[in-house]
Amino acid sequence: MRQKAVSPIVLLTAVMAIIHSSKHPTMKRWPPFLVLLPLLLAGCGDPAGPGEPWQSIQLDERLVHAYTGYGIDLLGELARQSPRENVFVSPTSAAFALAMTYNGAAGETAAQMARMLGIEGMTLEEANRANQEWLASLADPGREVELSIANSLWIRQGFPVEPAFLQRNQSFYRAEVRQLDFNSPSAVGTINGWVNQSTRGKIPTIIDGIDPLDMLFLINALYFKADWTHQFDRRRTQPAPFRLLDGSTKNVPMMSQEKKFPYFRGDGFSLVALPYGNGRFSMVLALPDANSDLASFYATLSPSSLQSWIAGMNGEIRVSLPRFTIEWEKTLNETLATLGMEDAFVPGRADFSGINPQQTDLHISELKQKTYLRVDEEGTEAAAVTSSRVSVTSAPLELRFDRPFFL
């Protein structure tokens, strides 16, 4: 299937957040609203920007549709599991970590992963090339946006891995591959140091320790920072009442400005886009009506409806938006299994023979994500890290001649 130029509308959501409440000191119990930070959102500003032209983006539309649908499903399932908690997930970060791991999957394990990601209609080569083109399209986001997507593989020293598996991840995902002595006291710090550097210090760690049964870690790190095209004046930020889930109100720091933003009025909700820099990237916010809720919004949310709503942003509206910072972490095993990716987490059923055909008990023991989001008068800073921890059920027998021995 030939690639097509993507129309100037929403693509591939980097982060999705449902804001209910938080223990974070800058963000109390706020009424629920939805935050979408697409990795690409053209059409909400001058595509050329002030002196900064950019090329039309070429992506495989199957990947765009697949990952948008998978992201919506992932957010919806997390919201269902934790209906009164904040959810701030990065479908993009999880997708890259899973895509790298998928290159070592086979049989029903691979089929389930493909269905969950929505790429079952693509060959492994097609999916890899589509992801490669996606990464390439983001390599130059412009002077006003800082965007970094980094991938890495950390392999237990001495554990044999199929060369084709490594080659694909290096070639298509620009993954840094490191053999590491997992028994060394410095191993955890080495991996977390890469995470900390890749997220500009916003997410310092992703693993707490390394088990003797852990054979490799496949890690994605995403970092985004950009100023609003039209910044909020800090002098206008004032305490303002917000209606809580129980109907009461609480004062929060509310930003506001006179500039009008692209707006869509839907059935029971409103959608607004706040552009960054030259308009290639925007944050999209969805707010249910006072007599509606996010569940009703989910019922109408799909890749095609989201695309249609953003394409239909013809009106303009003033915006008042809370200033907030939020951090979130979650082990996604149960969530992804519920979405159909079951076998990958089950020793004996998982098939990762593409990583090591002799090690039949390889499985994902932990798929963990941490995220960070700051929204203020100047702009947005966001980071996400996803770690796919691949383990065995019993350590391979080994004689370590690290003390006096007979020859």
ABEGO torsion letter per residue (X at the ends): XBBBBBBBBBBGBABBBBBABBABAABBBBBBBBBBBBABBBGAEBAAEBGBBBBBBBBBAAAAAAAAAAAAAAAAAAAAABAABBBBBBAAAAAAAAAAAAAABBEAAAAAAAAAAGAAABBAAAAAAAAAAAAAAAABAEAABBBBBBBBBBBBBGBBBBAAAAAAAAAAAGBBBBBBBAABAAAAAAAAAAAAAAAGGABABABABBBAABABBBBBBBBBBBBBABBBBAAABBBBBBBBAAGBBBBBBBBBBABBBBBBBBBGBBBBBBBBEAGABBBBBBBBBAABBAAAAAAABBAAAAAAAAAABABBBBBBBBBBBBBBBBBAAAAAAAAGBAAAABBGABBAAAABAABAABBBABBBBBBBBBBBAAEBBBBBBBBBBBBBABBBBBBBBABBBBX
